[in-house]
Amino acid sequence: MLKDMTFGQYYPTRSFVHRLDPRIKILLLIAYIVMVFVAQNFLSLAAAIIFMLISVISSRVPITSVLKSIRGIIFIVIFTAILNVFFYGNPEGETPLFWVVTRGGLVNAGFLALRLVALVMGSAVLTLTTTPVSLTDGIESLLKPLSLVKFPVHELALIMSIALRFIPTLADEADRIMNAQKARGADFESGNLFSRIKALVPVLIPLLISAFRRADELGDAMDARCYSGAKKRTKYKKLRLGIRDLVAVLTAAAFMTGLIFLNVYYAEAISFFARIFAAAFGG
């Protein structure tokens, strides 16, 4: 259940992706998101997904850990796909397969569902391969120019890091509360949708109280350690770019170029791959 949530968790191991500079990983995630949204067909979207899969393999993170991140958005993916199937319209005047459902609507629904899944999996790779401290340092370094206009860069980065860290913590807490409620006879799985939502109320109230308690304890711990924000703070680990960061950037640039090529020359690419397939299988 909620304890299987992987988003916001860190998977400790030594790999090429783990040793990348956090600033580069954040920029690569932004580039990957741009790739996913720029993709206009399944071939170009496949190029973005292959880039993500190469990152997963290079990170030595189990693919099951990345796939678990999709669980939280399954409902959104299905709901979005259904909306696109029935409200896609018929711009090309296709004959409906049944009722108002057309082949174009099914293809568009599948494309958007795949895009959502790819976005979440790519984001999960970043959190699984980057510690909250490194993520905070990377965000702060990237936003450093905003400090010239008195923008609280350090505080913003710290808030984002704490929020990411609290996702799995609160998920574990919610799972414990649900198990305690089940031991007292609560039923979260039977009944209609509204009954299930109503059954979650006894979970949300103690979870909210626990979240405020943890936030208060965190604030006391920061005060006890004389935390004072970015003022006169130094860093134990300095961020430095290396050869592996250059390799990662060049790889992302190559995939971005290939994706744009597949968008522009989609028909030619389909014909090219068809000829390769025919030559390989003797068709």
C-alpha positions as CSV (number, residue, x, y, z in Angstrom):
1,M,0.0,0.0,0.0
2,L,1.4,3.4,1.0
3,K,4.5,1.9,2.4
4,D,5.4,0.8,-1.2
5,M,5.6,4.5,-2.3
6,T,9.1,5.2,-3.7
7,F,8.7,8.9,-4.7
8,G,10.8,11.0,-2.4
9,Q,12.9,8.1,-1.2
10,Y,16.6,7.6,-1.8
11,Y,18.1,4.3,-3.0
12,P,21.7,4.1,-1.7
13,T,24.2,2.6,-4.0
14,R,27.3,3.6,-6.0
15,S,26.6,4.3,-9.7
16,F,27.3,6.7,-12.5
17,V,24.0,8.6,-12.0
18,H,24.4,8.7,-8.2
19,R,27.8,10.4,-8.6
20,L,26.5,13.0,-11.0
21,D,26.5,16.6,-9.7
22,P,23.0,17.3,-8.4
23,R,22.8,20.5,-10.5
24,I,23.3,18.5,-13.6
25,K,20.7,15.9,-12.5
26,I,18.1,18.7,-12.0
27,L,18.9,20.2,-15.4
28,L,18.7,16.8,-17.0
29,L,15.3,16.2,-15.5
30,I,14.2,19.5,-16.8
31,A,15.6,18.6,-20.3
32,Y,13.8,15.2,-20.0
33,I,10.5,16.9,-19.2
34,V,11.0,19.1,-22.2
35,M,11.7,16.1,-24.3
36,V,8.4,14.4,-23.2
37,F,6.3,17.5,-23.9
38,V,8.0,18.2,-27.2
39,A,7.5,14.7,-28.4
40,Q,4.7,14.7,-31.0
41,N,4.5,11.0,-31.9
42,F,5.3,7.6,-30.4
43,L,8.7,7.4,-32.0
44,S,9.9,10.7,-30.5
45,L,8.3,9.8,-27.2
46,A,10.1,6.4,-27.3
47,A,13.4,8.3,-27.7
48,A,12.7,10.2,-24.4
49,I,11.7,7.0,-22.7
50,I,14.9,5.2,-23.9
51,F,16.9,8.1,-22.4
52,M,15.0,7.6,-19.1
53,L,15.6,3.8,-19.2
54,I,19.3,4.3,-19.8
55,S,19.4,6.5,-16.7
56,V,17.7,3.8,-14.7
57,I,20.2,1.2,-15.9
58,S,23.1,3.5,-15.2
59,S,21.8,4.2,-11.7
60,R,21.6,0.5,-10.7
61,V,18.2,1.2,-9.1
62,P,15.8,-1.7,-9.5
63,I,13.3,-1.1,-12.2
64,T,10.5,-2.2,-9.8
65,S,11.4,0.7,-7.5
66,V,10.9,3.1,-10.4
67,L,7.7,1.4,-11.5
68,K,6.2,1.7,-7.9
69,S,6.2,5.4,-8.4
70,I,3.4,5.0,-10.9
71,R,1.0,3.6,-8.3
72,G,0.0,7.0,-7.0
73,I,-1.1,8.3,-10.4
74,I,-2.8,5.2,-11.8
75,F,-6.3,6.8,-11.2
76,I,-5.2,10.0,-12.9
77,V,-3.8,8.1,-15.9
78,I,-6.9,6.1,-16.4
79,F,-9.2,9.0,-15.9
80,T,-7.3,11.2,-18.4
81,A,-7.3,8.3,-20.9
82,I,-11.0,7.9,-20.6
83,L,-11.6,11.6,-21.1
84,N,-9.5,11.6,-24.2
85,V,-11.2,8.5,-25.6
86,F,-14.7,10.0,-25.3
87,F,-14.0,13.8,-25.8
88,Y,-11.2,13.6,-28.4
89,G,-13.5,14.7,-31.2
90,N,-13.2,13.6,-34.8
91,P,-11.1,16.2,-36.7
92,E,-10.3,13.8,-39.6
93,G,-13.8,12.6,-40.1
94,E,-13.0,9.0,-39.0
95,T,-15.7,6.4,-38.8
96,P,-16.3,5.7,-35.1
97,L,-15.4,2.2,-33.9
98,F,-18.4,2.3,-31.5
99,W,-20.5,5.2,-30.3
100,V,-18.1,8.3,-30.4
101,V,-14.9,6.3,-29.9
102,T,-12.5,6.6,-32.8
103,R,-9.2,5.1,-33.6
104,G,-7.6,8.6,-33.3
105,G,-9.1,9.0,-29.8
106,L,-7.7,5.7,-28.7
107,V,-4.2,6.5,-30.0
108,N,-4.3,10.0,-28.4
109,A,-5.4,8.5,-25.1
110,G,-2.6,6.0,-25.2
111,F,-0.1,8.6,-26.1
112,L,-1.1,11.0,-23.2
113,A,-1.2,8.1,-20.7
114,L,2.3,7.0,-21.7
115,R,3.5,10.6,-21.4
116,L,2.2,10.9,-17.9
117,V,3.8,7.6,-16.8
118,A,7.1,8.7,-18.4
119,L,7.0,12.1,-16.5
120,V,6.5,10.4,-13.1
121,M,9.1,7.7,-13.7
122,G,11.7,10.3,-14.7
123,S,11.0,12.4,-11.6
124,A,11.3,9.3,-9.5
125,V,14.8,8.6,-10.9
126,L,16.0,12.0,-9.6
127,T,14.7,11.4,-6.0
128,L,15.9,7.8,-5.9
129,T,19.5,8.8,-6.9
130,T,19.9,12.1,-5.0
131,T,19.9,12.6,-1.3
132,P,17.7,15.4,0.1
133,V,20.9,17.3,1.2
134,S,22.4,17.1,-2.3
135,L,19.1,18.1,-3.8
136,T,18.9,21.1,-1.6
137,D,22.5,22.1,-2.5
138,G,21.8,21.7,-6.2
139,I,18.6,23.8,-6.1
140,E,20.2,26.5,-4.1
141,S,23.2,26.7,-6.4
142,L,21.0,26.9,-9.5
143,L,18.8,29.6,-8.0
144,K,21.8,31.5,-6.6
145,P,21.5,34.4,-9.1
146,L,18.1,35.3,-7.6
147,S,19.7,36.2,-4.3
148,L,20.9,39.4,-6.0
149,V,17.3,40.6,-5.8
150,K,16.9,39.5,-2.2
151,F,15.1,36.3,-3.0
152,P,15.3,33.7,-0.1
153,V,17.0,31.0,-2.2
154,H,18.4,28.9,0.6
155,E,15.0,28.9,2.5
156,L,13.1,27.9,-0.7
157,A,15.6,25.0,-1.4
158,L,15.3,23.9,2.2
159,I,11.5,23.9,2.1
160,M,11.5,21.8,-1.1
161,S,14.0,19.3,0.3
162,I,12.0,18.9,3.6
163,A,8.7,18.5,1.6
164,L,10.3,15.7,-0.5
165,R,11.7,14.0,2.6
166,F,8.3,14.1,4.3
167,I,6.5,12.3,1.5
168,P,7.6,8.8,2.4
169,T,7.6,9.7,6.1
170,L,3.9,10.7,6.0
171,A,3.1,7.7,3.8
172,D,4.5,5.4,6.4
173,E,2.6,7.2,9.1
174,A,-0.6,6.9,7.1
175,D,0.0,3.2,6.6
176,R,0.4,2.7,10.4
177,I,-2.7,4.6,11.2
178,M,-4.7,2.6,8.6
179,N,-3.5,-0.7,10.1
180,A,-4.4,0.5,13.6
181,Q,-7.9,1.5,12.4
182,K,-8.3,-1.9,10.6
183,A,-7.4,-3.6,13.9
184,R,-10.4,-1.7,15.5
185,G,-12.8,-2.8,12.7
186,A,-12.5,-0.1,10.1
187,D,-13.2,-1.0,6.5
188,F,-11.4,0.9,3.8
189,E,-12.0,-1.4,0.8
190,S,-15.7,-2.1,0.6
191,G,-18.5,0.1,-0.5
192,N,-18.7,2.7,-3.2
193,L,-16.3,5.5,-3.9
194,F,-18.0,8.0,-1.5
195,S,-18.0,5.4,1.3
196,R,-14.3,4.8,0.9
197,I,-13.6,8.5,1.0
198,K,-15.7,8.9,4.1
199,A,-13.9,6.0,5.7
200,L,-10.6,7.9,5.3
201,V,-11.6,10.7,7.6
202,P,-10.5,8.9,10.7
203,V,-7.1,8.5,9.0
204,L,-6.7,12.1,7.8
205,I,-7.2,13.7,11.2
206,P,-4.5,11.8,13.2
207,L,-2.2,12.1,10.1
208,L,-2.7,15.9,10.1
209,I,-1.9,16.0,13.8
210,S,1.2,13.9,13.3
211,A,2.4,16.1,10.5
212,F,2.1,19.2,12.7
213,R,3.9,17.4,15.5
214,R,6.7,16.3,13.3
215,A,7.0,19.9,11.9
216,D,7.2,21.3,15.4
217,E,9.8,18.7,16.4
218,L,11.9,19.6,13.3
219,G,11.7,23.3,14.2
220,D,12.8,22.7,17.7
221,A,15.7,20.5,16.5
222,M,16.8,23.3,14.1
223,D,16.6,25.9,16.9
224,A,18.6,23.6,19.2
225,R,21.4,23.4,16.6
226,C,21.4,27.2,16.1
227,Y,20.2,27.0,12.5
228,S,20.2,30.5,11.0
229,G,19.4,30.0,7.3
230,A,21.8,31.1,4.6
231,K,23.5,33.8,6.7
232,K,27.2,33.1,7.1
233,R,26.8,29.4,6.4
234,T,29.5,27.3,4.8
235,K,29.3,23.9,3.1
236,Y,31.2,20.7,4.0
237,K,30.9,19.4,0.4
238,K,31.6,21.7,-2.5
239,L,29.8,21.0,-5.8
240,R,32.2,20.5,-8.6
241,L,31.6,19.4,-12.2
242,G,33.4,16.5,-13.6
243,I,33.9,14.4,-16.8
244,R,30.9,12.3,-16.0
245,D,28.7,15.4,-15.9
246,L,29.9,16.4,-19.4
247,V,29.1,12.9,-20.7
248,A,25.6,13.0,-19.2
249,V,25.0,16.5,-20.8
250,L,26.2,15.4,-24.2
251,T,24.1,12.2,-24.0
252,A,21.0,14.3,-23.2
253,A,21.8,16.7,-26.1
254,A,22.1,13.8,-28.5
255,F,18.8,12.4,-27.5
256,M,17.2,15.8,-27.7
257,T,18.6,16.2,-31.3
258,G,17.3,12.8,-32.2
259,L,13.9,13.6,-30.8
260,I,13.6,16.8,-32.8
261,F,14.7,14.9,-35.9
262,L,12.0,12.3,-35.3
263,N,9.4,15.0,-34.9
264,V,10.4,16.8,-38.1
265,Y,11.0,13.7,-40.3
266,Y,8.5,11.3,-38.8
267,A,7.3,9.8,-42.1
268,E,10.9,9.3,-43.3
269,A,11.8,7.7,-40.0
270,I,8.8,5.3,-40.2
271,S,9.9,4.3,-43.7
272,F,13.5,3.9,-42.6
273,F,12.6,1.6,-39.7
274,A,10.2,-0.4,-41.9
275,R,13.0,-1.1,-44.4
276,I,15.3,-2.2,-41.6
277,F,12.6,-4.5,-40.2
278,A,11.9,-6.0,-43.6
279,A,15.6,-6.6,-44.2
280,A,16.1,-8.1,-40.8
281,F,13.1,-10.5,-41.0
282,G,13.2,-11.1,-44.8
283,G,9.8,-9.4,-45.4
